[in-house]
Amino acid sequence: MGNEVHTLDEPPQGLDAVLPTVVDHVALARLYGEPLFAMPRDLYIPPDALQIFLEAFEGPLDLLLYLIRKQNFNILDIPMAAVTRQYLTYVDEIRANNLELAAEYLLMAAMLIEIKSRMLLPPKKTAEGEEAEDPRAELVRRLLEYEQMKLAAQRLADAPQYGRDFLRAQVYVEQALAPRFPDVSALDLQSAWRDILKRAKLVQHHKISREELSVREHMSIVLRRLQGRKFVEFGDLFDPEKGSPVLVVTFIAMLELAKETLIELTQAEAFAPIYVRLAYTPS
């Protein structure tokens, strides 16, 4: 068929010149724990088995800035001949390995060659008689802007980051807070008292009599009515049918009880109904 067939005992011609034999009786490698003193005669290495990875750059501007800074060139006075030559050398290297990546760099290579060609021509003056702008001006501006952004990105990357350089301390505290009701002001008591008087006038009897009323007695009455009940509305402790004198004495009795901290006056929110409860637990 015209094809040469080589057995394991007969290596291909010319392979001896490529594969090394025993070097100073030192094993080249170990295969299943056994020393290997010579390369296998039937070993085939494809041409593209080894790939050289050049230094990675983020783009054409990154490579160009690297070449300028590495050789301490003045970025405002770039030697275009030397930089273009080194840039094209790098582009030739990546074209042999990654054609798609090289396409991005070829555009910058064309720009460098154009700038170099324009610098070889005699300078032209503008219509106003001024000298034309340096062909390298636009490239210098782009390089300076890129360098500033790159340095800013590096500073951000070097800044302490949550999860990488530090962790946030978290403390969980379990505690039970007793509900605190809003305090009852004197104006709230005054408003509630006026409502009681208004209701008393609606059922007031025109009966003139003199009755001796005891504040202590009404204090006991209020305490008895509060026993066994969690909250009692302020107005429910008054009996408008007994007349204004009884209402006044009852109100004074409640003030005395609150003063002696025997009862508590509270409300759920501002302008809400006032409730009364015992400030102690009856025995």
Secondary structure, 3 states (H helix, E strand, C coil): CCCCCCCCCCCCCCCCCCCCCCECCECCEEECCEEECCCCCCCCCCCCCCCCCCCCCCCHHHHHHHHHHHCCCCCCCCCHHHHHHHHHHHHHHHHCCCHHHHHHHHHHHHHHHHHHHHHHCCCCECCCCCECCCCCHHHHHHHHHHHHHHHHHHHHHHCCCECCCECCCCCCCCCCCCCCCCCCCHHHHHHHHHHHHHHHHHCCCCCCCCCCCCHHHHHHHHHHHHCCCCCEEHHHHCCHHHCHHHHHHHHHHHHHHHHCCCEEEECCCCCCCCEEEECCCCC
